[in-house]
Amino acid sequence: MSDKDKGRSVNNQNMRIGMRGPGFRGPGAHLGGPVEKPKNFRKSLIRLLKELKPFNISLILVLLLTISATIITILAPKIMGKAITVLFDGIIARFKNHNAKIDLNKIYQILFTLGIMYLVAILFNYIQQYIMAGVSQNLVKNLRTKMMSKLNKMPLKYFDSNSHGDILSRFTNDIDTISSTLQQGLVQVFSSVISIIGVIIMMLTISPILTLVTVLTLPLSIFATSFIAKQSQNQFRGQQKLLGEINGHIEESFSGHIVIKSYNREEDSLSKFKNINDKLYNVGWKAQFFAGIIMPIMNFISNIGYVIVAVVGGIFVTKRLITIGDIQAFIQYSNQFTQPIIAISNIVNLIQSTIAASERIFDMLDEQELEKEDENISEIKNIKGEVKFDSIYFSYLPENKLIEDFSLDVEEGKMIAIVGPTGAGKTTLVNLLMRFYEINKGRILIDNINTKNIKRKNLRTFMGMVLQDTWLFNGTIKENIAYGKENASDEEIIEASKEAYAHHFISLLPDGYDTIINEESSNISIGEKQLITIARAFLKNPDILILDEATSNVDTLTEVQVQKAMKKLMKDRTSFVIAHRLSTIKNADKIIVMNEGRIIETGNHQQLLDKKGFYYQLYQSQFLGIAI
């Protein structure tokens, strides 16, 4: 691992882990599925409520609408029971007296009232869903904006110590979890609690004895749900673990299929896949089985209560203790009783996951930002390019020393090559120069001005950087090259491309400079990507140029051409060249040989060879095959 990758090994972790992190809502996410629990539930909940504070009026309105719609829904069976009672009494009266009439007008009035009530309830539900959709989307929009703003203020060490998949998961899975919970879960909590209270009250008004019978089935429901949910959760946890394994194996098989075939290891790969797949099958069907039997068991328990209510209620009707309409209403209430309880048990898990997702977002928002800059610092318009490192101390972690007492004077317009073994601190040095990291001790001066007294944005306008790891965004080739300079003209872009020997291959593309580079940049070669990034540096025409093995991905012929272009670009310009191939730095004005964060040798190519020291050994190992 090179020094520029120090602390970044997690970045190369399989992205699927981040994408299936907290907030993942796959099968079983509610019915006993694995639930991500927050470290500090109360603190994160309070903070999430603070984020919702701007929407207090909307939330109060939603609460009122939900309460109203729920109350209407609860009252409906009781009113329906009155209609049935009127109909039943009319039928009984006709048996006794054929001239008796059923009071159809009263029934029509009751049914009309019910129709109005249901329409009002539907309208209230529609309005509250509309409002909650706005609240949830506005909240996640605000959170995403804060997160993106925060990322731009983060030091590079945050990205070194957190996998890209995990950061992406916070923007996607965690945000999606919060959005879904607010849109549906929050309203469901309100309506479920109100439903339970309302249903119990309505049942008590009909018959306290029947209410007691119904409530007695509740412990059995809770016990059954808890037992099955526990079994289901264990199986879903195992399922997700195995899903991660099988996805990882499939990804490895696809990305490394050439190696697998070249070593004739197809059977081994298939055998490993079958082994994981069999385990996933066994765990998967158990997980789905346990999740699937929750509702049938709950219905069975509910039906036991239903039978008891029907028998006892029938006896009460014969004794004229209650009316038949009340029995019908009570049966509806008993059926409604378990539904909000199941909903709340599922919502509890969802809320746990939501608060955990919120906690991860808040942890990111609380990360330490780059050091604040003095707003009164005046901007520098021009620089010559003199650079001085004065007794620099720096380490990524306090316990792991990297650069100690490093000093270096670089004259204006000179080419400085930096070489050394992996982990020597080469890339770290230029990262400090560009203030991607802040030094622990010492000074870095540009034209005798401490870089800490230059705003980061101002400082970086004078610098151009070409990295070994190319970065192109989804857009046209022209846009990618123009990234190096605002408002660049087409003529400037073409000229920069010619200087970087990129114009020829770009011209051969069907759409030329308007060719769109896809997200993976797979429609152009690695070498072509490198040439585009070099053209970008040519276009910027910086005062200080930083090259980190910039020609590593181009062929030998193109490298020779690019080296000529680089030589032209570096002429009379301060340049730092991090090199692994020593053939590319023979003409450097000064070569700095680093090891363990210190300069161990300096000089030009010939001087260092004559010393027969560390540089000489590096050179021999590359060109003569002699081991160091």
C-alpha positions as CSV (number, residue, x, y, z in Angstrom):
1,M,0.0,0.0,0.0
2,S,1.4,3.4,-1.0
3,D,1.7,6.2,1.4
4,K,-1.1,8.0,-0.4
5,D,-3.4,5.1,0.5
6,K,-2.3,5.1,4.1
7,G,-5.4,4.7,6.3
8,R,-7.5,4.1,3.2
9,S,-7.7,0.4,3.0
10,V,-11.3,0.4,4.1
11,N,-12.1,2.4,1.0
12,N,-11.5,-0.7,-1.1
13,Q,-13.8,-2.8,1.1
14,N,-16.7,-4.3,-0.8
15,M,-19.2,-1.6,-1.3
16,R,-22.1,-3.9,-0.7
17,I,-21.4,-3.7,3.0
18,G,-22.0,0.0,3.1
19,M,-25.0,-0.4,0.8
20,R,-26.6,-2.9,3.2
21,G,-25.8,-1.0,6.3
22,P,-28.2,0.5,8.8
23,G,-31.4,1.4,7.2
24,F,-31.5,-1.6,4.9
25,R,-35.1,-2.6,4.6
26,G,-35.0,-5.9,2.9
27,P,-37.3,-8.9,3.6
28,G,-38.3,-9.2,7.2
29,A,-37.3,-5.7,8.0
30,H,-40.5,-5.3,10.0
31,L,-41.6,-8.8,10.9
32,G,-38.8,-9.9,13.1
33,G,-36.1,-8.8,10.7
34,P,-32.7,-7.6,11.9
35,V,-33.0,-4.2,13.6
36,E,-30.1,-1.8,13.8
37,K,-30.3,-0.2,17.3
38,P,-29.0,3.2,18.1
39,K,-26.3,3.8,20.7
40,N,-28.1,6.7,22.3
41,F,-31.8,6.5,21.5
42,R,-32.9,9.5,23.6
43,K,-30.2,11.8,22.4
44,S,-30.8,11.0,18.7
45,L,-34.6,11.1,19.0
46,I,-34.4,14.6,20.6
47,R,-32.1,15.8,17.8
48,L,-34.3,14.4,15.1
49,L,-37.3,16.1,16.7
50,K,-35.3,19.4,16.6
51,E,-34.8,18.8,12.9
52,L,-38.6,18.6,12.6
53,K,-39.2,21.8,14.5
54,P,-39.7,24.0,11.4
55,F,-42.6,21.7,10.5
56,N,-44.4,21.9,13.8
57,I,-47.5,23.5,12.4
58,S,-47.7,20.8,9.7
59,L,-47.2,18.0,12.2
60,I,-49.9,19.4,14.5
61,L,-52.3,19.6,11.6
62,V,-51.4,16.0,10.6
63,L,-52.0,14.9,14.2
64,L,-55.4,16.5,14.3
65,L,-56.4,15.1,11.0
66,T,-55.2,11.6,12.0
67,I,-57.1,11.8,15.3
68,S,-60.3,12.9,13.5
69,A,-60.1,10.3,10.8
70,T,-59.4,7.5,13.4
71,I,-62.3,8.6,15.6
72,I,-64.6,8.6,12.6
73,T,-63.5,5.1,11.7
74,I,-64.0,3.9,15.3
75,L,-67.5,5.4,15.5
76,A,-68.6,3.9,12.2
77,P,-69.2,0.2,13.5
78,K,-71.3,1.6,16.4
79,I,-73.5,3.6,13.9
80,M,-73.7,0.6,11.5
81,G,-74.9,-1.5,14.5
82,K,-77.8,0.9,14.9
83,A,-78.9,0.3,11.3
84,I,-78.7,-3.5,11.8
85,T,-80.7,-3.1,15.1
86,V,-83.4,-1.1,13.3
87,L,-83.6,-3.7,10.5
88,F,-83.6,-6.6,13.0
89,D,-86.3,-5.0,15.1
90,G,-88.4,-4.3,12.0
91,I,-88.2,-7.9,10.9
92,I,-89.1,-9.2,14.3
93,A,-92.1,-6.7,14.4
94,R,-93.3,-8.1,11.0
95,F,-93.3,-11.6,12.3
96,K,-95.6,-10.5,15.1
97,N,-97.7,-8.1,12.9
98,H,-97.7,-8.4,9.2
99,N,-98.8,-4.8,8.9
100,A,-95.7,-3.5,10.7
101,K,-93.2,-1.7,8.6
102,I,-89.4,-1.6,8.6
103,D,-88.2,2.0,9.2
104,L,-86.3,2.2,6.0
105,N,-86.0,6.0,6.2
106,K,-84.1,5.7,9.4
107,I,-81.8,3.1,7.9
108,Y,-81.2,5.3,4.9
109,Q,-80.4,8.2,7.2
110,I,-77.9,6.1,9.1
111,L,-76.3,4.8,5.9
112,F,-76.1,8.3,4.5
113,T,-74.5,9.5,7.7
114,L,-72.0,6.6,7.4
115,G,-71.2,7.5,3.8
116,I,-70.5,11.1,4.8
117,M,-68.3,9.9,7.7
118,Y,-66.2,7.6,5.5
119,L,-65.8,10.2,2.8
120,V,-64.6,12.7,5.5
121,A,-62.2,10.1,6.9
122,I,-60.8,9.4,3.4
123,L,-60.4,13.2,2.8
124,F,-58.6,13.6,6.1
125,N,-56.3,10.7,5.4
126,Y,-55.5,12.1,1.9
127,I,-54.7,15.5,3.3
128,Q,-52.5,14.2,6.1
129,Q,-50.6,11.9,3.7
130,Y,-50.1,14.9,1.4
131,I,-48.8,17.0,4.2
132,M,-46.6,14.3,5.6
133,A,-45.1,13.6,2.1
134,G,-44.1,17.3,2.0
135,V,-42.7,17.2,5.6
136,S,-40.7,14.0,5.0
137,Q,-39.2,15.1,1.7
138,N,-38.4,18.6,3.0
139,L,-36.7,17.1,6.0
140,V,-34.5,14.7,4.0
141,K,-33.8,17.4,1.5
142,N,-32.5,19.6,4.3
143,L,-30.5,16.7,5.8
144,R,-28.9,15.8,2.4
145,T,-28.0,19.5,1.9
146,K,-26.4,19.7,5.3
147,M,-24.6,16.4,4.7
148,M,-23.3,17.5,1.3
149,S,-22.2,20.9,2.7
150,K,-20.5,19.0,5.6
151,L,-18.6,16.8,3.2
152,N,-17.1,19.8,1.5
153,K,-15.8,21.0,4.9
154,M,-14.3,17.7,5.9
155,P,-10.6,17.1,6.1
156,L,-9.2,14.4,3.9
157,K,-8.6,12.1,6.8
158,Y,-12.4,11.6,7.2
159,F,-12.5,10.0,3.7
160,D,-9.3,8.0,4.5
161,S,-10.9,6.5,7.6
162,N,-14.4,5.8,6.3
163,S,-15.3,3.6,3.4
164,H,-17.0,5.2,0.5
165,G,-19.7,2.6,0.7
166,D,-20.5,3.6,4.2
167,I,-20.6,7.3,3.4
168,L,-22.9,6.5,0.4
169,S,-25.1,4.4,2.6
170,R,-25.8,7.4,4.9
171,F,-26.9,9.4,1.9
172,T,-29.2,6.7,0.5
173,N,-30.3,3.9,3.0
174,D,-30.3,6.0,6.1
175,I,-32.1,9.0,4.5
176,D,-34.6,6.6,2.9
177,T,-35.3,5.0,6.2
178,I,-36.1,8.4,7.8
179,S,-38.2,9.4,4.9
180,S,-40.3,6.2,5.0
181,T,-40.8,6.3,8.7
182,L,-42.0,9.9,8.7
183,Q,-44.3,9.4,5.8
184,Q,-46.0,6.2,7.0
185,G,-44.7,5.2,10.4
186,L,-45.3,8.4,12.3
187,V,-49.0,8.6,11.2
188,Q,-49.4,4.9,11.9
189,V,-48.2,5.4,15.5
190,F,-50.8,8.2,16.0
191,S,-53.6,6.2,14.5
192,S,-52.7,2.9,16.2
193,V,-52.5,4.4,19.7
194,I,-55.8,6.3,19.1
195,S,-57.4,3.2,17.7
196,I,-56.5,1.0,20.7
197,I,-57.8,3.6,23.1
198,G,-60.9,4.3,21.1
199,V,-61.8,0.7,20.4
200,I,-61.5,-0.2,24.1
201,I,-63.7,2.7,25.0
202,M,-66.3,1.7,22.4
203,M,-66.2,-1.9,23.5
204,L,-66.7,-0.9,27.1
205,T,-69.8,1.1,26.2
206,I,-71.3,-2.0,24.6
207,S,-70.3,-4.7,27.2
208,P,-67.6,-4.6,29.8
209,I,-67.8,-8.5,30.1
210,L,-67.2,-9.0,26.3
211,T,-64.4,-6.4,26.5
212,L,-62.7,-8.4,29.2
213,V,-63.0,-11.6,27.1
214,T,-61.3,-9.8,24.1
215,V,-58.5,-8.3,26.2
216,L,-57.7,-11.7,27.7
217,T,-56.5,-12.9,24.3
218,L,-54.0,-10.0,24.2
219,P,-51.2,-11.7,26.4
220,L,-51.5,-14.8,24.1
221,S,-51.0,-12.6,21.0
222,I,-48.0,-10.8,22.6
223,F,-46.4,-14.1,23.6
224,A,-46.9,-15.7,20.2
225,T,-45.6,-12.6,18.3
226,S,-42.6,-12.2,20.6
227,F,-41.6,-15.8,20.3
228,I,-42.0,-16.0,16.5
229,A,-40.3,-12.6,16.0
230,K,-37.3,-13.7,18.0
231,Q,-36.9,-16.9,15.9
232,S,-37.5,-14.9,12.7
233,Q,-34.9,-12.2,13.7
234,N,-32.2,-14.8,14.2
235,Q,-32.9,-16.4,10.8
236,F,-33.0,-13.0,9.0
237,R,-29.7,-12.0,10.7
238,G,-28.1,-15.2,9.3
239,Q,-29.8,-14.6,5.9
240,Q,-28.3,-11.1,5.6
241,K,-24.8,-12.3,6.6
242,L,-25.0,-15.1,4.0
243,L,-26.4,-12.6,1.4
244,G,-23.3,-10.5,2.0
245,E,-21.1,-13.6,1.5
246,I,-22.8,-14.7,-1.7
247,N,-22.8,-11.2,-3.2
248,G,-19.1,-10.9,-2.3
249,H,-18.3,-14.2,-3.9
250,I,-20.3,-13.4,-7.1
251,E,-18.6,-10.0,-7.3
252,E,-15.2,-11.6,-6.9
253,S,-16.0,-14.2,-9.5
254,F,-17.0,-11.5,-12.0
255,S,-14.2,-9.1,-11.4
256,G,-11.6,-11.9,-11.3
257,H,-13.0,-14.3,-13.9
258,I,-9.8,-14.0,-16.0
259,V,-7.6,-15.1,-13.1
260,I,-10.1,-17.9,-12.2
261,K,-10.1,-19.2,-15.7
262,S,-6.3,-18.9,-16.1
263,Y,-5.7,-21.1,-13.0
264,N,-8.6,-23.5,-13.9
265,R,-10.3,-22.8,-10.6
266,E,-13.9,-22.7,-12.0
267,E,-14.9,-25.8,-10.1
268,D,-13.6,-24.4,-6.8
269,S,-15.5,-21.2,-7.4
270,L,-18.7,-23.0,-8.2
271,S,-18.2,-25.3,-5.2
272,K,-17.8,-22.4,-2.9
273,F,-20.9,-20.7,-4.4
274,K,-23.0,-23.9,-4.0
275,N,-21.9,-24.2,-0.4
276,I,-22.9,-20.6,0.5
277,N,-26.1,-20.9,-1.7
278,D,-27.2,-24.0,0.2
279,K,-26.7,-22.4,3.5
280,L,-28.6,-19.3,2.3
281,Y,-31.5,-21.5,1.1
282,N,-31.8,-23.3,4.5
283,V,-31.7,-20.0,6.5
284,G,-33.9,-18.2,3.9
285,W,-36.8,-20.5,3.9
286,K,-36.8,-20.6,7.7
287,A,-36.7,-16.8,7.9
288,Q,-39.6,-16.5,5.4
289,F,-41.5,-19.3,7.2
290,F,-41.3,-17.6,10.6
291,A,-42.2,-14.2,9.2
292,G,-45.1,-15.7,7.2
293,I,-46.8,-17.5,10.1
294,I,-47.1,-14.5,12.3
295,M,-50.3,-13.2,10.7
296,P,-52.0,-16.7,10.5
297,I,-51.3,-17.3,14.2
298,M,-52.5,-13.8,15.1
299,N,-55.6,-14.4,13.1
300,F,-56.1,-17.8,14.8
301,I,-55.9,-16.2,18.2
302,S,-58.2,-13.4,17.1
303,N,-60.7,-16.0,15.8
304,I,-60.7,-17.7,19.2
305,G,-61.7,-14.4,20.7
306,Y,-64.2,-13.9,17.9
307,V,-65.9,-17.3,18.6
308,I,-66.1,-16.6,22.3
309,V,-67.6,-13.1,21.7
310,A,-70.1,-14.6,19.2
311,V,-71.3,-17.3,21.6
312,V,-71.4,-15.1,24.7
313,G,-72.9,-12.2,22.7
314,G,-75.6,-14.5,21.3
315,I,-76.5,-15.5,24.8
316,F,-76.7,-11.8,25.8
317,V,-78.9,-11.0,22.9
318,T,-81.4,-13.8,23.8
319,K,-81.5,-12.3,27.3
320,R,-81.9,-8.8,25.8
321,L,-78.9,-7.6,27.6
322,I,-77.5,-6.0,24.4
323,T,-78.9,-5.5,20.9
324,I,-77.9,-7.6,17.9
325,G,-76.5,-4.4,16.3
326,D,-74.2,-3.9,19.3
327,I,-73.0,-7.5,18.9
328,Q,-72.2,-6.9,15.2
329,A,-70.3,-3.7,16.2
330,F,-68.5,-5.4,19.0
331,I,-67.3,-8.2,16.6
332,Q,-65.9,-5.5,14.3
333,Y,-64.2,-3.8,17.2
334,S,-62.7,-7.1,18.4
335,N,-61.3,-7.7,14.9
336,Q,-59.9,-4.1,14.9
337,F,-58.3,-4.5,18.3
338,T,-55.3,-6.7,17.3
339,Q,-54.4,-4.8,14.1
340,P,-53.0,-1.6,15.8
341,I,-51.1,-3.8,18.3
342,I,-49.4,-5.7,15.5
343,A,-48.8,-2.3,13.7
344,I,-47.2,-0.8,16.8
345,S,-44.9,-3.9,17.4
346,N,-43.7,-3.5,13.8
347,I,-43.3,0.3,14.1
348,V,-41.2,-0.1,17.3
349,N,-38.6,-2.0,15.2
350,L,-38.9,0.6,12.4
351,I,-38.4,3.4,14.9
352,Q,-35.3,1.7,16.3
353,S,-33.8,1.5,12.8
354,T,-34.8,5.1,12.0
355,I,-33.2,6.5,15.1
356,A,-30.1,4.4,14.3
357,A,-30.1,5.8,10.8
358,S,-30.5,9.4,12.2
359,E,-27.7,8.7,14.7
360,R,-25.3,7.8,11.8
361,I,-26.3,11.0,9.9
362,F,-25.8,13.1,13.0
363,D,-22.4,11.5,13.7
364,M,-21.4,12.5,10.2
365,L,-22.7,16.1,10.8
366,D,-20.8,16.3,14.1
367,E,-17.4,15.2,12.5
368,Q,-14.6,17.7,13.0
369,E,-14.3,20.1,10.1
370,L,-11.3,21.7,8.5
371,E,-9.7,24.4,10.6
372,K,-11.6,27.7,10.3
373,E,-9.8,30.3,8.2
374,D,-9.5,34.0,9.0
375,E,-12.0,35.8,6.8
376,N,-9.8,38.9,6.8
377,I,-7.0,37.2,4.9
378,S,-6.4,39.0,1.7
379,E,-6.2,37.0,-1.5
380,I,-2.9,36.6,-3.3
381,K,-3.0,37.4,-7.0
382,N,0.3,36.0,-8.3
383,I,3.1,33.8,-7.0
384,K,6.6,33.0,-8.2
385,G,6.7,29.5,-7.0
386,E,9.4,29.4,-4.2
387,V,8.5,26.7,-1.7
388,K,10.0,26.0,1.7
389,F,9.2,23.2,4.1
390,D,10.5,24.4,7.5
391,S,10.9,21.7,10.2
392,I,7.7,19.9,9.3
393,Y,6.1,17.3,11.7
394,F,3.1,15.3,10.6
395,S,1.4,12.0,11.4
396,Y,-2.1,10.6,10.5
397,L,-2.3,9.1,14.0
398,P,-0.4,10.5,17.0
399,E,1.0,7.0,17.9
400,N,2.3,6.4,14.3
401,K,5.0,8.9,13.4
402,L,5.4,9.6,9.7
403,I,7.2,12.9,8.8
404,E,9.6,14.3,11.4
405,D,11.7,17.5,11.2
406,F,11.4,17.6,7.5
407,S,13.0,20.7,5.8
408,L,13.3,21.5,2.1
409,D,14.0,24.6,0.0
410,V,12.6,24.6,-3.5
411,E,13.7,27.4,-5.9
412,E,11.3,29.1,-8.3
413,G,10.9,27.1,-11.6
414,K,12.7,24.0,-10.5
415,M,11.7,20.4,-11.0
416,I,11.8,18.4,-7.7
417,A,11.4,14.7,-7.9
418,I,10.4,12.7,-4.8
419,V,11.3,9.0,-4.7
420,G,11.3,6.4,-2.0
421,P,9.8,3.1,-0.9
422,T,6.1,2.6,-0.2
423,G,5.0,4.5,2.9
424,A,7.9,6.9,2.8
425,G,5.6,9.9,2.9
426,K,6.0,11.1,-0.7
427,T,2.3,11.8,-1.5
428,T,1.7,13.0,2.1
429,L,4.2,15.8,1.4
430,V,2.2,17.2,-1.5
431,N,-1.0,16.7,0.4
432,L,0.4,19.0,3.1
433,L,1.5,21.5,0.4
434,M,-2.0,21.7,-0.9
435,R,-3.4,21.8,2.6
436,F,-5.5,18.6,2.2
437,Y,-4.0,18.0,5.7
438,E,-2.8,20.4,8.3
439,I,0.7,20.0,9.6
440,N,1.2,19.2,13.3
441,K,4.2,21.4,13.7
442,G,6.5,23.6,11.5
443,R,5.7,25.8,8.5
444,I,5.2,25.6,4.8
445,L,6.1,28.8,2.9
446,I,5.2,29.9,-0.6
447,D,7.1,33.0,-1.6
448,N,7.9,33.4,2.1
449,I,4.2,33.4,3.0
450,N,3.0,30.8,5.4
451,T,0.4,28.7,3.6
452,K,-1.8,28.9,6.8
453,N,-2.1,32.6,6.0
454,I,-3.4,31.8,2.5
455,K,-7.0,30.7,2.1
456,R,-7.2,27.1,0.9
457,K,-9.2,28.0,-2.2
458,N,-6.8,30.8,-3.1
459,L,-3.8,28.5,-2.6
460,R,-5.1,25.8,-4.8
461,T,-5.8,28.2,-7.7
462,F,-2.0,28.3,-8.2
463,M,-1.6,24.5,-8.2
464,G,-2.3,21.8,-10.8
465,M,-2.4,18.1,-9.9
466,V,-2.3,15.0,-12.0
467,L,-2.7,11.8,-10.1
468,Q,-2.1,8.2,-10.9
469,D,-5.7,7.5,-10.0
470,T,-7.6,9.3,-12.7
471,W,-11.0,10.9,-11.9
472,L,-13.5,11.8,-14.6
473,F,-17.1,12.7,-14.0
474,N,-20.2,11.6,-16.0
475,G,-20.2,14.2,-18.8
476,T,-18.5,15.0,-22.1
477,I,-14.8,14.9,-22.7
478,K,-14.9,18.7,-23.3
479,E,-16.5,19.3,-19.9
480,N,-14.0,17.0,-18.2
481,I,-11.0,18.9,-19.7
482,A,-12.7,22.3,-19.0
483,Y,-12.9,21.3,-15.3
484,G,-9.4,22.7,-15.1
485,K,-10.4,26.3,-16.0
486,E,-13.7,28.1,-15.7
487,N,-15.2,29.5,-18.9
488,A,-12.5,27.9,-21.0
489,S,-13.0,28.3,-24.8
490,D,-13.2,25.5,-27.2
491,E,-9.9,26.6,-28.7
492,E,-8.2,26.5,-25.4
493,I,-9.5,23.0,-24.7
494,I,-8.3,21.7,-28.1
495,E,-4.9,23.3,-27.6
496,A,-4.5,21.7,-24.2
497,S,-5.5,18.4,-25.6
498,K,-2.9,18.7,-28.4
499,E,-0.2,19.5,-25.8
500,A,-1.2,16.4,-23.9
501,Y,-1.3,14.2,-27.0
502,A,-5.0,13.6,-26.4
503,H,-6.4,15.4,-29.4
504,H,-5.7,12.6,-31.8
505,F,-7.7,9.8,-30.1
506,I,-10.5,12.3,-29.1
507,S,-10.9,13.3,-32.8
508,L,-11.3,9.6,-33.8
509,L,-14.2,9.1,-31.4
510,P,-17.7,9.3,-33.1
511,D,-18.7,12.4,-31.2
512,G,-15.2,13.8,-30.7
513,Y,-15.0,16.2,-27.8
514,D,-18.8,15.8,-27.2
515,T,-18.4,12.1,-26.4
516,I,-20.1,11.4,-23.1
517,I,-17.9,9.5,-20.6
518,N,-20.2,7.1,-18.7
519,E,-20.2,6.7,-14.9
520,E,-17.6,4.0,-14.9
521,S,-15.5,5.6,-17.7
522,S,-15.6,2.2,-19.4
523,N,-16.1,3.6,-22.9
524,I,-12.5,4.9,-23.0
525,S,-9.3,3.2,-22.0
526,I,-7.3,3.8,-18.8
527,G,-4.5,5.5,-20.8
528,E,-7.0,7.7,-22.6
529,K,-8.4,8.8,-19.2
530,Q,-4.9,9.6,-18.0
531,L,-4.3,11.8,-21.1
532,I,-7.6,13.7,-20.4
533,T,-6.5,14.5,-16.9
534,I,-3.2,15.7,-18.2
535,A,-4.9,17.9,-20.7
536,R,-6.9,19.3,-17.8
537,A,-3.7,20.3,-16.1
538,F,-2.4,21.9,-19.3
539,L,-5.5,23.9,-19.5
540,K,-5.2,25.2,-16.0
541,N,-1.6,26.3,-16.6
542,P,-0.7,26.3,-12.9
543,D,2.2,28.1,-11.2
544,I,3.0,24.9,-9.2
545,L,2.6,21.6,-10.8
546,I,2.2,18.3,-8.9
547,L,2.6,15.0,-10.8
548,D,2.0,11.7,-9.0
549,E,3.2,9.0,-11.4
550,A,1.1,10.8,-14.0
551,T,2.1,8.6,-17.0
552,S,1.8,5.2,-15.3
553,N,-1.2,4.2,-17.3
554,V,-0.1,5.1,-20.8
555,D,1.9,3.0,-23.3
556,T,5.6,3.5,-23.8
557,L,5.3,5.4,-27.1
558,T,2.7,7.8,-25.6
559,E,4.7,8.1,-22.5
560,V,7.6,9.4,-24.4
561,Q,5.4,12.0,-26.1
562,V,3.7,13.0,-22.9
563,Q,7.1,13.3,-21.1
564,K,8.1,15.8,-23.8
565,A,4.8,17.7,-23.2
566,M,5.4,17.5,-19.5
567,K,8.9,18.9,-19.9
568,K,7.4,21.8,-21.9
569,L,4.7,22.3,-19.2
570,M,7.2,22.2,-16.4
571,K,9.6,24.7,-18.0
572,D,10.1,27.7,-15.8
573,R,7.5,26.3,-13.4
574,T,8.0,24.9,-9.9
575,S,7.1,21.2,-10.2
576,F,6.9,18.3,-7.8
577,V,7.1,14.9,-9.4
578,I,6.4,11.8,-7.3
579,A,8.0,9.0,-9.2
580,H,8.1,5.2,-9.0
581,R,9.8,4.7,-12.4
582,L,13.1,6.4,-12.0
583,S,13.5,6.7,-15.8
584,T,10.9,9.5,-15.7
585,I,13.0,11.8,-13.4
586,K,16.5,11.6,-14.8
587,N,16.3,15.3,-15.8
588,A,15.0,16.6,-12.5
589,D,16.9,19.6,-11.0
590,K,16.8,17.9,-7.7
591,I,15.8,14.4,-6.5
592,I,14.7,14.0,-3.0
593,V,15.0,10.4,-1.7
594,M,12.7,9.8,1.3
595,N,12.4,7.0,3.7
596,E,10.2,6.8,6.8
597,G,9.3,10.5,6.5
598,R,12.8,11.8,6.3
599,I,15.1,13.0,3.5
600,I,18.0,10.5,3.3
601,E,19.6,11.7,0.1
602,T,19.4,14.7,-2.2
603,G,21.0,15.5,-5.6
604,N,20.5,15.1,-9.3
605,H,20.4,11.7,-11.0
606,Q,24.1,11.4,-11.7
607,Q,25.1,12.6,-8.3
608,L,22.9,10.1,-6.5
609,L,24.2,7.3,-8.6
610,D,27.7,8.3,-7.8
611,K,27.0,8.1,-4.1
612,K,25.9,4.5,-4.5
613,G,23.5,4.9,-1.6
614,F,19.7,4.2,-1.3
615,Y,18.8,5.8,-4.7
616,Y,21.5,3.8,-6.4
617,Q,20.0,0.6,-5.0
618,L,16.5,1.6,-6.2
619,Y,17.9,2.3,-9.6
620,Q,19.8,-1.0,-9.8
621,S,16.7,-3.0,-8.7
622,Q,14.6,-1.4,-11.5
623,F,17.0,-1.6,-14.4
624,L,19.4,-4.4,-13.6
625,G,17.0,-6.6,-11.6
626,I,19.2,-6.6,-8.5
627,A,17.3,-6.9,-5.2
628,I,17.8,-4.3,-2.6
